[in-house]
Amino acid sequence: MKQILGGVVIGAALVGGVWGLVALMSDSASGPAAVSAAKPGSNKGVVDLICELSMDLDGQLALGITANEPSRITMAQIDFEKGTGWYQGKIAISESRGGSLSVVGSKLLVSRPAMFQRFGVMINREEFTVDRKTGSFEQSIGTQDGKTIRLIKGTCAHVIKPPF
């Protein structure tokens, strides 16, 4: 039992350290969660993101999800050259089946059609947006009866890779 508890504490400390490092590095940018391509406003290349995401309470209630889902840190990517994007997670637009990218003002919108049943409803669309100015992340699903439900929200920051 002590080994499991020790592993949980070490894991939490590691996740907190990574998030702190990302926040510290992004403070020197235009804001704590600023997301931009290599050149601000550029729609070229690939943008790697690290995101802290949590379930949206209204979306949870709308779908009748009673389990308490903790927030999580995950990766996302926007590829302007291919016009696609993805992010990791249980309910996600995965890397192997990326969605189509649209740029709407400062928002990067990635969407794809879907056809599966989950939470007792038929889902026909998945999408997420990342606001370049604020780093705000929102993931929503569209249901067969025409409703759009915001399911996940959070904040993303641009991953800056060291030169080695």
N, C-alpha and C positions, 0 to 999 in steps of 0.2 A: 504494500500500500504506500509505503514511504517513497519507493522508486517511482510509482505513478505520479504521486503528488509532486515530487521533485522534477519530473519530466514536464508536467503541466506548468510549473513555475518557470522553468528554463525556457520553455516554448513561448510563454507570455512575455517574458523579458526580451527574447529575441525579436518577436513581432513588434513590441514597443520600441525597441532600438532601431529597427529598420524604418518604422514610421517616423520616429524622431529625426533620423538622418535625412529622410526625404523632405520633411517639413523644414529642417534647418537649411538644406540646400536650396529649396524653393523660395526661402525668404529673400534671397538675393535677386530673384526674378521680380516680375511686376506684381506679384501677390503670393500668398502662401500656397495657393493651389493652382497657379497659372499653368495653362496647358498651351503649348505652341509647337509648331514644327521647328526645324533647324533655323529658319528665318521667320520672325514674327509675321503672321498673316500669310505665310507661304502655304500653298496647297501642293507641295511636292515632297516626295520621299516617304519615309515611314516614321510614324510617331509611336514610340513605346510609352505606355502609361502604367503607373501603379495606382490602384484605387482602393479606398476603404469604403466598403458597401454594407448597407443594412437593409432589412425588410422595411417597406413603407407600411406604417400601421393601418392606414385606410385601405391599402391593397390587401393586406392580411385579412382584415375584417370582411372585405367584399368577397373574398374567396373562401372564407371560413377556415383559414389556417390558424390552428390553435397552438402549434408548437412554437416555443420561444427560440428564434434563430439568432445566434450572436452575430455581431458585425464581423466582417472578414476582410482581409487584404488580398487582392487579386491583381492579375495583370490584364491589360487590354492593349490592343494595337489598332492603329488606323493606317492603312496603306493607300496613299493618294494615287500612286501609279496604277494600281490594280482596281481602285475604286471600291475597296472592301474594308471591313473592320470586324473585330471579334472581341470577346472578353470571356474569362474563365468563370465557371460557377455551375451550380446545380441546374438552374434555369438560366441558360446563357446562349448567346450566339457564339458557338464554338469556333476554334481556329480551323477545324477541318470542314466546317460548313459556314464560312463567313457570310455576313450580310452585305447588301449593297450600300455604298456610301453616298450621301448627299450632303452638301454644304449649304446651310441656311443661315446667312449672317455669320454670327460668331459660333453657331452651333454645328457640331458634326453629328449627323443623323445616320445611324446604321440600322437597316431593317431587312427583314426577310419574311416571306410567307411561311406559314406553318400549318399543320393539320394533325393535331394530336389532342387527346383528352387528358386533362390534369385538373386536380382540385374540383372535380365534378362538372367542369365546363369544357366545351370544345374550343381550343385555341387555334386561331387562324392567322395570327400575325405576331411577330416578336420584333421589338426595336429598342434601341438605346440611344441616348444623346449625351454628348459631352460638350459643355460650354467652354470655349477657349479662354474667355475672359475670366471666368470665375472658377473653372475646374469642376463645376457641378455635373454630376452624373445622374441620369434617370433612366430606368429600364421599365418598359411597359409591355403589356400583352394585349392583343385584340381578341375578343371572343366572337363566336359565330353569331351571337345576337346583336352585334354592332357596338358593344361596350369596349372602351379602352380603360384598362386598369393599370395604374402605376404600381409596380410591385417592388422595385428596389431603388434606393436612392443612395447617394454618397458623394465623395469628392475624389478627384483624380489629379495627379501631378505628373509632369513630363519626367521620364527616367533619363537622366544624363549619364551616359556611359563614360568611364574613365578612358584615357588614351593608351591603353596597353592591350 
